[in-house]
Amino acid sequence: MLGRRREHVGPGGDPIAPGAPEPRRQPTDPAGVVLDCGWGRLVFGQTFTDQAAVADVLRSEAAGARDICIYLRDPHVLVSRLPDELFIDPSLTYRLPLGDRRPAATDPDDETPGLVIRPLRDAEDADAVNRIYARNGMVTAPVEVLVDNAGTDRFLHLVAEAATGEIVGTITGVDHVAVFADPENGASLWCLTVDFNHAPPGTGQALLTALADRLDERGRAFVDLSVLAENSGAIRLYERLGFHRTGTLCVKRKNPINERLFLPATPAGYDELNPYAKIVADEAMRRGIRVEVTDPRWGELRLTNGGRTVHTRESLSELTSAVAMSRCDDKRVTRRILTEAGLSVPHGRTASGGPDDLAFLADVGPVVIKPARGEQGNGITVGVRTAEALTAAVALARRFCPDVLIEELRSGEDLRVIVIDHEVVAAAVRRSARITGDGVHDITELIERQSRRRAAATGGESRIPIDDMTREVVAEAGYRMDDVLPEGAVLAVRRTANLHTGGTIHDVTAELHPAIAEACVTASRALDIPVTGLDLLVPAPDRPEHVFIEANERPGLANHEPQPTAERFVDLLFPGTRAPQRLWSPAGPGGAA
């Protein structure tokens, strides 16, 4: 059998389908020939005089397409200049000499009885070819495009028809002489694949031989193909048929379709990472940055690109100083720095346990009690109104930190803004955990069901605890935990919108008011922190009013997809891998290449 079950054989060794027959010349280089094949374009590198023009062509690749540049002189030079955009395809190129230099014909015993190799003729044939492509995980093509291609002298589109009349294999050749008057008198082979469930043994070899015969009849000097280096079975067949290795390399663009060809192997420990570390590892690997998982449970990575190595723990990196971390770690320090920067924060004070606490409560009204140091909403009590509740809330907070902050309770939506490299990247409103009644299950059961859904959606990171706070919130709403919530009734079961206690997040990046965005950038600069998640209370994200609540030195980037949080984080760590803002040109100052 030729190839692997989900592969065809062609330059680049990738699943592709043929497309429109007309070659296209690029305006950036009058000599550059580009053949539009439907699945993408064949870029004939030997017809270009300027590598920058090749870069322009590959950059103009259509979404969902896969362009391939072959026969480019010095392809490694082009890739070295655009390593974040292009890569050398990990395939081997083989050539079969034709004419007098063609190896002797194969043994007649290798022929497959009852198999007819013939040109693709009509829409019925094209439908059958598309079915084979689809079964093998390849890109299909419009039927009319396949038929049109087969009718030109640029393409030789053959099919293998079994004795039953069923199409069980296909191959496509490109005649370089017909495409661009190739002075080397060559051709290339594409889209070789068979129906592995119905094709008799030897179908792939029969297609190869038939295509070579037809190109031989045209007087071509050789036919090239490319195959993944790991495809040892196909390579053995090609060598047996007389193909030999050449040094030809293919260049492709780093796009989602090609990811498996240029991403490094998944590092040990990757599967144990939480979503917040995994999103960073994924983005780094997508760029070709080496990823080592140094502590999977801690979410710690070592990222290396060239001579630069950076350690990260989720969105926290070596670029965040210990001083900046300490400013975020202690909410009292955060308040002081933001206030000195002219930013708005709620009134607050450090709890003393004496009458001054009660005087503050009487002065500002309902308050929030929180540990001065802590995360994930631990020890926070919202809406304290009485002296007894104040004493209990302070005692709870001191279980997590000896220093406790008392803040006035401000109303509004809980807004999280992600700032990376002092630019706003994402904003989201966080809402506390809530359940919806179905008229059948009691509140405890509804909470448990919702908690399981949140855990499944977040890789176990978000769950709704059934604790004293949850029971208190339910009781304040006038329910008992064993009450059946009426169908359609919505009940909040937590006061805080922390994601770890079942909260949900809703993207509002496009709605964020410019005044809030500017204040967040000011806050990040005042804290002197390169990556932070700033928590604010706002009447609405599209209004300018706001107060800052706290700053997080390790925000969860995965919570803000599809905003490009991981991309901007890796930009910060490895600015050399950042996508360029302009097209590359090999000529530097003074015009020197």
Secondary structure, DSSP 8 states (H G I E B T S, - for coil): --S-TT--BSTTS---------EEE-TT-TT-EEEE-SSSEEEEGGG-S-HHHHHHHHHT--TT---EEES-SSHHHHHHH-TTTEEE-SEEEEEEE-GGGS-----GGGS-TT-EEEE--SHHHHHHHHHHHHHTT-----HHHHHHHHTSSSEEEEEEE-TTS-EEEEEEEEEHHHHH--TT-EEEEEEEEE-TTT--TTHHHHHHHHHHHHHHHTT-SEEEEEEETT-HHHHHHHHHTT-EEE---EEEE--GGGHHHHS----TTGGGS-HHHHHHHHHHHHTT-EEEEEETTTTEEEEEETTEEEEEETTEETTS-HHHHHHHHBHHHHHHHHHHTT-----EEE--SSHHHHHHHHHH-SEEEEESB--TTTT-EEEE-SHHHHHHHHHHHHTT-SSEEEEE---SEEEEEEEETTEEEEEEEEE--EEE--SSSBHHHHHHHHHHHHHHHTTT------SHHHHHHHHHTT--TTSB--TT-EEE--SS--GGGT-EEEE-GGG--HHHHHHHHHHHHHHT-SEEEEEEEES-TTSS--EEEEEESS--GGGGTTS-HHHHHHHHH-GGGS--SS---S--GGG--
